Amino acid sequence: MLAPAKTPAAVIKRLNQETVKALHLPDVREKLSGLGLEAVGGTPQQYAVHLKEELAKYGRVAKAAGIKLD
């Protein structure tokens, strides 16, 4: 989940708490599992690190493959 830049920290915290709570509900976990997804919850800081790593990784893949944005 992403939020606009400069979203107040209290709002980010609440969204994170509620999202993590939802991801732990058995029916949500079952639905996600049925779609081949794994429910993972963490802190906004952990997600920021993960997102930065993924962007760097796929940026390298796109560059190596010669993929360019139009």
VEXDO-471285 format. One record per residue: y, x, z of N, C-alpha, C, O, CB in turn; residue in three letters. Coordinates in pm, 1 decimal. Atoms other than C-alpha are relative to their C-alpha. Glycine has a CB too. Layout:
BEGIN
{n.v = Y	n.u = X	n.w = Z	ca.v = Y	ca.u = X	ca.w = Z	c.v = Y	c.u = X	c.w = Z	o.v = Y	o.u = X	o.w = Z	cb.v = Y	cb.u = X	cb.w = Z	type = ala}
...
//
This chain:
BEGIN
{n.v = -114.9	n.u = 84.5	n.w = 0.0	ca.v = 0.0	ca.u = 0.0	ca.w = 0.0	c.v = 122.5	c.u = 90.1	c.w = 0.0	o.v = 126.2	o.u = 192.5	o.w = 68.3	cb.v = -1.0	cb.u = -96.7	cb.w = 120.7	type = met}
{n.v = -124.4	n.u = -74.4	n.w = 6.8	ca.v = 345.3	ca.u = 125.5	ca.w = -83.1	c.v = 115.2	c.u = -92.7	c.w = 35.0	o.v = 104.8	o.u = -214.5	o.w = 20.9	cb.v = 19.8	cb.u = 62.4	cb.w = -140.0	type = leu}
{n.v = -121.3	n.u = 75.6	n.w = -32.3	ca.v = 690.8	ca.u = 15.6	ca.w = 29.8	c.v = 117.8	c.u = 74.0	c.w = -61.5	o.v = 108.9	o.u = 193.8	o.w = -88.6	cb.v = 18.3	cb.u = -17.3	cb.w = 155.8	type = ala}
{n.v = -117.7	n.u = -66.4	n.w = 57.8	ca.v = 1035.3	ca.u = 86.1	ca.w = -111.2	c.v = 51.5	c.u = 112.8	c.w = 89.3	o.v = 35.8	o.u = 109.6	o.w = 211.3	cb.v = 111.5	cb.u = -101.9	cb.w = -23.6	type = pro}
{n.v = -63.0	n.u = -108.5	n.w = -75.5	ca.v = 1211.4	ca.u = 406.8	ca.w = -9.8	c.v = 100.5	c.u = -60.5	c.w = 97.2	o.v = 162.1	o.u = -163.3	o.w = 69.3	cb.v = 69.6	cb.u = 102.7	cb.w = -95.5	type = ala}
{n.v = -94.6	n.u = 39.2	n.w = -104.9	ca.v = 1421.4	ca.u = 371.0	ca.w = 303.8	c.v = -38.5	c.u = -128.9	c.w = 71.9	o.v = 44.6	o.u = -189.0	o.w = 140.0	cb.v = 137.0	cb.u = -15.8	cb.w = -59.1	type = lys}
{n.v = 47.3	n.u = 112.6	n.w = -80.4	ca.v = 1209.0	ca.u = 86.0	ca.w = 441.3	c.v = 3.1	c.u = 45.5	c.w = 145.2	o.v = -43.7	o.u = 155.1	o.w = 176.0	cb.v = -145.2	cb.u = -47.1	cb.w = -43.3	type = thr}
{n.v = -8.3	n.u = -41.4	n.w = -140.5	ca.v = 1274.6	ca.u = 91.2	ca.w = 816.8	c.v = -137.2	c.u = 36.1	c.w = 58.2	o.v = -238.3	o.u = -27.2	o.w = 27.8	cb.v = 63.5	cb.u = -111.2	cb.w = 83.3	type = pro}
{n.v = 124.5	n.u = -48.6	n.w = -60.3	ca.v = 1012.9	ca.u = 279.2	ca.w = 1019.6	c.v = -73.7	c.u = -109.7	c.w = 75.5	o.v = -196.7	o.u = -113.9	o.w = 73.8	cb.v = 28.9	cb.u = 115.8	cb.w = 93.9	type = ala}
{n.v = 64.0	n.u = 108.5	n.w = -74.8	ca.v = 949.1	ca.u = -28.3	ca.w = 1236.4	c.v = -75.4	c.u = -93.5	c.w = -93.8	o.v = -181.7	o.u = -144.3	o.w = -58.2	cb.v = 104.4	cb.u = -78.9	cb.w = 80.4	type = ala}
{n.v = 66.0	n.u = 87.0	n.w = 98.6	ca.v = 861.3	ca.u = -231.6	ca.w = 925.8	c.v = -125.3	c.u = 69.1	c.w = -52.3	o.v = -230.3	o.u = 6.1	o.w = -65.3	cb.v = 96.5	cb.u = -34.8	cb.w = -117.9	type = val}
{n.v = 116.6	n.u = -76.5	n.w = 47.0	ca.v = 629.9	ca.u = 43.9	ca.w = 796.3	c.v = -109.9	c.u = -2.7	c.w = 105.6	o.v = -227.0	o.u = -23.9	o.w = 74.0	cb.v = 39.5	cb.u = 146.8	cb.w = -33.0	type = ile}
{n.v = 97.6	n.u = -0.2	n.w = -109.2	ca.v = 460.5	ca.u = 63.0	ca.w = 1135.2	c.v = -71.7	c.u = -133.4	c.w = 9.4	o.v = -194.0	o.u = -136.9	o.w = 23.2	cb.v = 68.2	cb.u = 32.0	cb.w = 132.9	type = lys}
{n.v = 59.8	n.u = 134.0	n.w = -10.8	ca.v = 402.6	ca.u = -313.4	ca.w = 1148.3	c.v = -90.9	c.u = -29.9	c.w = -119.3	o.v = -201.4	o.u = -81.3	o.w = -102.2	cb.v = 110.2	cb.u = -107.2	cb.w = 10.1	type = arg}
{n.v = 84.2	n.u = 21.0	n.w = 118.5	ca.v = 274.0	ca.u = -332.0	ca.w = 790.8	c.v = -130.1	c.u = 78.6	c.w = 11.1	o.v = -237.2	o.u = 28.3	o.w = -23.0	cb.v = 75.5	cb.u = 40.9	cb.w = -127.7	type = leu}
{n.v = 119.1	n.u = -82.9	n.w = -15.6	ca.v = 35.0	ca.u = -47.2	ca.w = 865.3	c.v = -95.4	c.u = -60.2	c.w = 102.8	o.v = -215.7	o.u = -69.4	o.w = 78.2	cb.v = 39.1	cb.u = 142.3	cb.w = 41.1	type = asn}
{n.v = 85.0	n.u = 57.7	n.w = -105.2	ca.v = -92.4	ca.u = -205.8	ca.w = 1187.5	c.v = -74.0	c.u = -123.5	c.w = -51.1	o.v = -194.1	o.u = -138.0	o.w = -28.5	cb.v = 84.6	cb.u = -36.7	cb.w = 123.7	type = gln}
{n.v = 61.7	n.u = 123.3	n.w = 48.1	ca.v = -157.6	ca.u = -540.1	ca.w = 1020.6	c.v = -99.4	c.u = 26.5	c.w = -112.3	o.v = -202.5	o.u = -40.3	o.w = -121.4	cb.v = 106.8	cb.u = -96.9	cb.w = -47.7	type = glu}
{n.v = 91.8	n.u = -34.0	n.w = 108.7	ca.v = -318.3	ca.u = -382.5	ca.w = 714.5	c.v = -129.3	c.u = 59.2	c.w = 55.1	o.v = -238.4	o.u = 21.9	o.w = 12.0	cb.v = 66.1	cb.u = 98.6	cb.w = -97.7	type = thr}
{n.v = 118.5	n.u = -60.9	n.w = -60.6	ca.v = -554.0	ca.u = -170.6	ca.w = 925.2	c.v = -83.6	c.u = -106.4	c.w = 70.0	o.v = -206.4	o.u = -104.5	o.w = 62.7	cb.v = 40.2	cb.u = 111.0	cb.w = 99.9	type = val}
{n.v = 72.2	n.u = 109.8	n.w = -66.2	ca.v = -642.6	ca.u = -479.7	ca.w = 1129.2	c.v = -79.8	c.u = -81.2	c.w = -102.6	o.v = -196.5	o.u = -113.7	o.w = -81.0	cb.v = 99.0	cb.u = -92.4	cb.w = 76.2	type = lys}
{n.v = 66.7	n.u = 79.0	n.w = 104.5	ca.v = -724.3	ca.u = -671.3	ca.w = 811.5	c.v = -118.0	c.u = 75.8	c.w = -59.7	o.v = -221.9	o.u = 16.5	o.w = -88.5	cb.v = 99.6	cb.u = -37.2	cb.w = -110.9	type = ala}
{n.v = 108.1	n.u = -80.1	n.w = 57.9	ca.v = -934.6	ca.u = -384.7	ca.w = 675.2	c.v = -122.1	c.u = 9.1	c.w = 90.0	o.v = -230.5	o.u = 44.9	o.w = 44.0	cb.v = 49.6	cb.u = 138.4	cb.w = -30.3	type = leu}
{n.v = 112.9	n.u = -2.4	n.w = -92.3	ca.v = -1153.3	ca.u = -404.9	ca.w = 983.9	c.v = -68.9	c.u = -135.9	c.w = 14.0	o.v = -169.6	o.u = -146.8	o.w = 84.0	cb.v = 46.5	cb.u = 47.0	cb.w = 135.3	type = his}
{n.v = 65.0	n.u = 131.6	n.w = -5.4	ca.v = -1235.1	ca.u = -774.4	ca.w = 938.6	c.v = -129.0	c.u = 3.9	c.w = -81.5	o.v = -129.7	o.u = 53.9	o.w = -194.0	cb.v = 95.2	cb.u = -111.8	cb.w = -53.3	type = leu}
{n.v = 128.6	n.u = -5.8	n.w = 70.3	ca.v = -1601.4	ca.u = -816.9	ca.w = 842.5	c.v = 3.7	c.u = -61.4	c.w = -139.8	o.v = -55.2	o.u = -5.6	o.w = -232.3	cb.v = -105.0	cb.u = -70.0	cb.w = 81.6	type = pro}
{n.v = -1.7	n.u = 62.6	n.w = 132.9	ca.v = -1528.8	ca.u = -1053.5	ca.w = 552.3	c.v = 79.6	c.u = 82.8	c.w = -100.5	o.v = 44.9	o.u = 86.4	o.w = -218.6	cb.v = 58.8	cb.u = -141.1	cb.w = 8.6	type = asp}
{n.v = -77.8	n.u = -86.1	n.w = 89.0	ca.v = -1266.4	ca.u = -818.7	ca.w = 407.4	c.v = -83.6	c.u = 121.6	c.w = -38.7	o.v = -88.7	o.u = 158.7	o.w = -155.9	cb.v = 133.0	cb.u = 44.0	cb.w = 67.4	type = val}
{n.v = 84.6	n.u = -115.9	n.w = 28.6	ca.v = -1499.6	ca.u = -519.5	ca.w = 437.6	c.v = -112.6	c.u = -37.4	c.w = -97.1	o.v = -144.6	o.u = 38.4	o.w = -188.7	cb.v = -59.0	cb.u = 56.9	cb.w = 130.7	type = arg}
{n.v = 108.6	n.u = 45.6	n.w = 87.4	ca.v = -1779.6	ca.u = -719.1	ca.w = 274.2	c.v = 50.8	c.u = -22.3	c.w = -142.3	o.v = -14.3	o.u = 18.0	o.w = -238.6	cb.v = -62.7	cb.u = -129.8	cb.w = 54.9	type = glu}
{n.v = -56.1	n.u = 27.5	n.w = 132.3	ca.v = -1557.6	ca.u = -832.4	ca.w = -13.7	c.v = 31.7	c.u = 130.8	c.w = -72.1	o.v = -1.9	o.u = 147.6	o.w = -189.3	cb.v = 127.1	cb.u = -87.4	cb.w = 11.5	type = lys}
{n.v = -32.7	n.u = -128.4	n.w = 61.5	ca.v = -1428.3	ca.u = -480.9	ca.w = -76.5	c.v = -126.1	c.u = 76.6	c.w = -38.5	o.v = -132.2	o.u = 136.6	o.w = -145.8	cb.v = 85.4	cb.u = 84.1	cb.w = 94.9	type = leu}
{n.v = 125.7	n.u = -67.8	n.w = 28.0	ca.v = -1779.0	ca.u = -338.6	ca.w = -57.0	c.v = -65.8	c.u = -58.2	c.w = -124.8	o.v = -119.7	o.u = 15.3	o.w = -207.5	cb.v = -94.7	cb.u = -10.9	cb.w = 120.3	type = ser}
{n.v = 56.2	n.u = 65.7	n.w = 117.4	ca.v = -1896.2	ca.u = -594.3	ca.w = -312.3	c.v = 70.4	c.u = 39.7	c.w = -128.7	o.v = 14.0	o.u = 27.3	o.w = -237.4	cb.v = 6.5	cb.u = -149.1	cb.w = 16.7	type = gly}
{n.v = -75.7	n.u = -46.5	n.w = 116.4	ca.v = -1626.9	ca.u = -460.5	ca.w = -545.1	c.v = -15.4	c.u = 150.4	c.w = -21.2	o.v = 46.6	o.u = 209.2	o.w = -109.9	cb.v = 147.7	cb.u = -35.2	cb.w = 15.9	type = leu}
{n.v = 22.0	n.u = -143.0	n.w = 11.0	ca.v = -1749.1	ca.u = -106.0	ca.w = -492.9	c.v = 108.7	c.u = 82.5	c.w = 67.1	o.v = 125.5	o.u = 200.6	o.w = 36.5	cb.v = -10.2	cb.u = 38.2	cb.w = -143.6	type = gly}
{n.v = -108.6	n.u = -68.2	n.w = -69.1	ca.v = -1457.8	ca.u = -17.4	ca.w = -265.3	c.v = -35.6	c.u = 22.0	c.w = 145.9	o.v = -115.1	o.u = -52.2	o.w = 203.7	cb.v = 130.1	cb.u = -79.9	cb.w = -11.5	type = leu}
{n.v = 20.5	n.u = -29.0	n.w = -141.6	ca.v = -1455.0	ca.u = 134.8	ca.w = 80.1	c.v = 131.7	c.u = -21.2	c.w = 72.9	o.v = 234.5	o.u = 34.5	o.w = 34.6	cb.v = -53.2	cb.u = 145.2	cb.w = 21.4	type = glu}
{n.v = -120.2	n.u = 25.9	n.w = -79.0	ca.v = -1207.0	ca.u = 6.7	ca.w = 337.3	c.v = 31.6	c.u = 122.6	c.w = 83.0	o.v = -50.2	o.u = 166.8	o.w = 163.7	cb.v = -17.8	cb.u = -124.5	cb.w = 90.5	type = ala}
{n.v = -44.1	n.u = -116.1	n.w = -74.8	ca.v = -1011.4	ca.u = 300.7	ca.w = 475.3	c.v = 139.3	c.u = -31.0	c.w = 53.8	o.v = 226.7	o.u = -77.1	o.w = -19.6	cb.v = -0.3	cb.u = 129.7	cb.w = -88.8	type = val}
{n.v = -131.3	n.u = 19.7	n.w = -59.0	ca.v = -722.1	ca.u = 275.1	ca.w = 713.7	c.v = 42.3	c.u = 126.5	c.w = 70.7	o.v = -41.9	o.u = 200.9	o.w = 121.0	cb.v = 0.2	cb.u = -119.2	cb.w = 97.0	type = gly}
{n.v = -50.9	n.u = -118.0	n.w = -67.3	ca.v = -502.5	ca.u = 544.4	ca.w = 855.9	c.v = 147.5	c.u = -18.7	c.w = 27.6	o.v = 199.0	o.u = -130.5	o.w = 25.9	cb.v = -24.6	cb.u = 126.9	cb.w = -83.8	type = gly}
{n.v = -142.7	n.u = 6.1	n.w = -28.9	ca.v = -146.0	ca.u = 628.6	ca.w = 937.4	c.v = 80.2	c.u = 14.5	c.w = -129.5	o.v = 28.7	o.u = 63.1	o.w = -230.1	cb.v = 39.9	cb.u = 109.9	cb.w = 101.2	type = thr}
{n.v = -85.6	n.u = -22.1	n.w = 117.5	ca.v = 145.1	ca.u = 623.0	ca.w = 693.9	c.v = 11.8	c.u = 148.6	c.w = -34.9	o.v = 20.7	o.u = 184.4	o.w = -152.3	cb.v = 139.5	cb.u = -58.5	cb.w = 24.8	type = pro}
{n.v = -9.4	n.u = -143.4	n.w = 24.7	ca.v = 166.3	ca.u = 999.9	ca.w = 734.7	c.v = -125.2	c.u = 52.5	c.w = -70.7	o.v = -115.7	o.u = 135.5	o.w = -161.1	cb.v = 21.4	cb.u = 75.0	cb.w = 131.6	type = gln}
{n.v = 124.9	n.u = -41.4	n.w = 66.2	ca.v = -199.6	ca.u = 1045.6	ca.w = 638.9	c.v = 0.1	c.u = -46.3	c.w = -145.7	o.v = -44.7	o.u = 26.3	o.w = -234.4	cb.v = -124.1	cb.u = -57.5	cb.w = 74.9	type = gln}
{n.v = -3.0	n.u = 51.2	n.w = 136.6	ca.v = -146.4	ca.u = 827.8	ca.w = 332.6	c.v = 98.2	c.u = 79.7	c.w = -85.4	o.v = 71.2	o.u = 104.9	o.w = -202.8	cb.v = 37.5	cb.u = -148.9	cb.w = -0.8	type = tyr}
{n.v = -97.9	n.u = -79.8	n.w = 74.5	ca.v = 162.2	ca.u = 1027.0	ca.w = 229.6	c.v = -62.6	c.u = 131.4	c.w = -45.8	o.v = -42.2	o.u = 173.4	o.w = -159.7	cb.v = 125.3	cb.u = 27.5	cb.w = 86.6	type = ala}
{n.v = 67.6	n.u = -125.4	n.w = 35.7	ca.v = -43.8	ca.u = 1348.7	ca.w = 235.9	c.v = -102.4	c.u = -26.5	c.w = -109.9	o.v = -108.7	o.u = 47.2	o.w = -208.4	cb.v = -68.9	cb.u = 63.7	cb.w = 124.5	type = val}
{n.v = 102.2	n.u = 34.8	n.w = 99.6	ca.v = -328.4	ca.u = 1182.7	ca.w = 42.9	c.v = 63.9	c.u = -28.4	c.w = -136.0	o.v = 16.4	o.u = 20.1	o.w = -238.8	cb.v = -81.4	cb.u = -122.4	cb.w = 46.8	type = his}
{n.v = -66.3	n.u = 35.9	n.w = 125.3	ca.v = -91.5	ca.u = 1040.5	ca.w = -218.5	c.v = 56.3	c.u = 124.3	c.w = -68.4	o.v = 44.1	o.u = 138.4	o.w = -190.1	cb.v = 112.4	cb.u = -102.2	cb.w = 25.7	type = leu}
{n.v = -54.3	n.u = -123.5	n.w = 56.4	ca.v = 79.9	ca.u = 1377.6	ca.w = -267.5	c.v = -110.9	c.u = 83.9	c.w = -63.3	o.v = -93.4	o.u = 138.6	o.w = -172.2	cb.v = 72.7	cb.u = 81.2	cb.w = 108.5	type = lys}
{n.v = 113.4	n.u = -76.7	n.w = 52.8	ca.v = -258.1	ca.u = 1548.1	ca.w = -315.2	c.v = -54.9	c.u = -63.6	c.w = -127.9	o.v = -85.6	o.u = 6.9	o.w = -224.0	cb.v = -111.5	cb.u = 10.5	cb.w = 105.7	type = glu}
{n.v = 52.3	n.u = 69.2	n.w = 118.0	ca.v = -377.7	ca.u = 1283.2	ca.w = -562.5	c.v = 94.2	c.u = 14.0	c.w = -120.1	o.v = 48.8	o.u = 35.4	o.w = -232.5	cb.v = -22.5	cb.u = -148.3	cb.w = 31.6	type = glu}
{n.v = -96.4	n.u = -15.5	n.w = 109.0	ca.v = -57.1	ca.u = 1300.8	ca.w = -767.7	c.v = -6.7	c.u = 140.1	c.w = -58.8	o.v = -1.2	o.u = 156.6	o.w = -180.7	cb.v = 141.9	cb.u = -29.6	cb.w = 49.1	type = leu}
{n.v = 10.9	n.u = -138.2	n.w = 48.0	ca.v = -86.4	ca.u = 1679.3	ca.w = -789.6	c.v = -128.5	c.u = 18.6	c.w = -80.2	o.v = -127.0	o.u = 78.9	o.w = -187.5	cb.v = 3.9	cb.u = 99.5	cb.w = 118.5	type = ala}
{n.v = 129.1	n.u = -15.3	n.w = 67.2	ca.v = -455.9	ca.u = 1661.1	ca.w = -884.4	c.v = 1.6	c.u = -65.8	c.w = -137.6	o.v = -36.8	o.u = -3.5	o.w = -236.6	cb.v = -112.2	cb.u = -59.9	cb.w = 85.7	type = lys}
{n.v = 3.0	n.u = 69.8	n.w = 128.2	ca.v = -413.6	ca.u = 1401.2	ca.w = -1157.0	c.v = 110.8	c.u = 47.2	c.w = -93.3	o.v = 100.6	o.u = 31.0	o.w = -214.9	cb.v = 11.7	cb.u = -149.4	cb.w = 21.9	type = tyr}
{n.v = -101.0	n.u = -64.1	n.w = 84.0	ca.v = -96.9	ca.u = 1570.4	ca.w = -1278.6	c.v = -59.5	c.u = 118.6	c.w = -74.2	o.v = -33.2	o.u = 138.4	o.w = -192.8	cb.v = 119.8	cb.u = 45.1	cb.w = 84.5	type = gly}
{n.v = 68.4	n.u = -113.9	n.w = 63.5	ca.v = -305.8	ca.u = 1882.1	ca.w = -1345.0	c.v = -98.9	c.u = -48.3	c.w = -105.8	o.v = -109.1	o.u = 11.6	o.w = -212.8	cb.v = -73.5	cb.u = 85.2	cb.w = 106.0	type = arg}
{n.v = 95.7	n.u = 55.0	n.w = 97.2	ca.v = -571.9	ca.u = 1672.7	ca.w = -1519.3	c.v = 73.2	c.u = -46.2	c.w = -125.7	o.v = 30.5	o.u = -16.5	o.w = -237.2	cb.v = -79.9	cb.u = -117.7	cb.w = 61.8	type = val}
{n.v = -76.9	n.u = 49.4	n.w = 115.2	ca.v = -312.1	ca.u = 1504.9	ca.w = -1742.1	c.v = 55.4	c.u = 116.9	c.w = -82.4	o.v = 52.4	o.u = 113.7	o.w = -205.5	cb.v = 115.9	cb.u = -91.4	cb.w = 47.4	type = ala}
{n.v = -55.0	n.u = -116.3	n.w = 70.7	ca.v = -151.7	ca.u = 1840.4	ca.w = -1827.1	c.v = -109.7	c.u = 71.5	c.w = -77.3	o.v = -89.9	o.u = 108.4	o.w = -193.1	cb.v = 67.6	cb.u = 97.4	cb.w = 99.0	type = lys}
{n.v = 111.5	n.u = -68.4	n.w = 66.0	ca.v = -488.6	ca.u = 2000.4	ca.w = -1907.7	c.v = -49.4	c.u = -78.1	c.w = -121.6	o.v = -93.1	o.u = -19.9	o.w = -220.9	cb.v = -115.1	cb.u = 21.0	cb.w = 98.7	type = ala}
{n.v = 47.1	n.u = 83.1	n.w = 111.7	ca.v = -577.3	ca.u = 1706.9	ca.w = -2131.6	c.v = 109.5	c.u = -25.0	c.w = -103.9	o.v = 84.8	o.u = -88.5	o.w = -206.4	cb.v = -51.8	cb.u = -133.6	cb.w = 52.7	type = ala}
{n.v = -109.7	n.u = 18.4	n.w = 94.8	ca.v = -238.1	ca.u = 1713.3	ca.w = -2303.9	c.v = 54.8	c.u = -141.5	c.w = 0.1	o.v = 114.8	o.u = -184.5	o.w = -98.4	cb.v = -45.6	cb.u = 35.7	cb.w = -138.4	type = gly}
{n.v = -48.0	n.u = 138.3	n.w = -8.3	ca.v = -154.8	ca.u = 1361.5	ca.w = -2188.0	c.v = 148.9	c.u = 1.2	c.w = 29.9	o.v = 193.8	o.u = 70.3	o.w = 121.3	cb.v = -77.6	cb.u = -80.3	cb.w = 108.8	type = ile}
{n.v = -143.9	n.u = 7.6	n.w = -20.5	ca.v = 215.2	ca.u = 1278.1	ca.w = -2215.0	c.v = 42.9	c.u = -146.0	c.w = 7.9	o.v = -17.2	o.u = -233.4	o.w = -54.6	cb.v = 75.7	cb.u = 73.0	cb.w = -113.2	type = lys}
{n.v = -55.7	n.u = 134.0	n.w = -9.8	ca.v = 418.0	ca.u = 973.4	ca.w = -2119.8	c.v = 85.6	c.u = -29.0	c.w = -122.3	o.v = 156.2	o.u = 58.6	o.w = -172.2	cb.v = 82.5	cb.u = -16.0	cb.w = 129.1	type = leu}
{n.v = -87.0	n.u = 42.1	n.w = 112.2	ca.v = 583.7	ca.u = 780.4	ca.w = -2401.4	c.v = 125.3	c.u = -61.8	c.w = 54.0	o.v = 211.6	o.u = -103.8	o.w = -23.2	cb.v = -72.0	cb.u = -99.7	cb.w = -93.4	type = asp}
//
